[in-house]
Amino acid sequence: MRLLVQKCFNSYVTVEDKIVSSIEAGLLILVGFTHDDTEKDIDYMVKKVIHLRIFEDENHVMNKSVLEEEKEILCISQFTLYGDTTKGNRPSYINAMKAEDATLMYDLFCQKLNEFVSTKKGVFGADMKVHLVNDGPTTIWIDSRK
């Protein structure tokens, strides 16, 4: 399971020119799954995300989490996080989980995040346009296997 976590001032996602989800300050998370990901990977990533200290404290040091700051999360499914470009210039997505399984994992991940922090979702499999005002910019890559 892979995440690209971006601290943001605000973010929203549109499908067919209609806003389907939006947040103010918080985290935009792009999430991708591979074939052998399990609920154990989800639990690890939920704990990692909610406790990730990337918000500034009173001394302007990144020392606070989305949970402590009571901010929101916008979570977007992103199978291309498993794109492999080691051979040629066209990414291969054979390491990405099949959509039928990935949609269940995505829903479970968002549900578990929402138990701790208000979490909004994109539309799995849709042609989404994701809008973001990155704060920092602060962008963190997390892989449940590393």
Beta strands, then each sheet from edge to edge (+ up, - down):
strand 1: 2-15
strand 2: 18-23
strand 3: 26-32
strand 4: 55-56
strand 5: 62-64
strand 6: 72-77
strand 7: 119-121
strand 8: 128-143
sheet 1: 2+ 1- 3+ 6+ 7+
sheet 2: 2+ 1- 8+
sheet 3: 4+ 5-
end
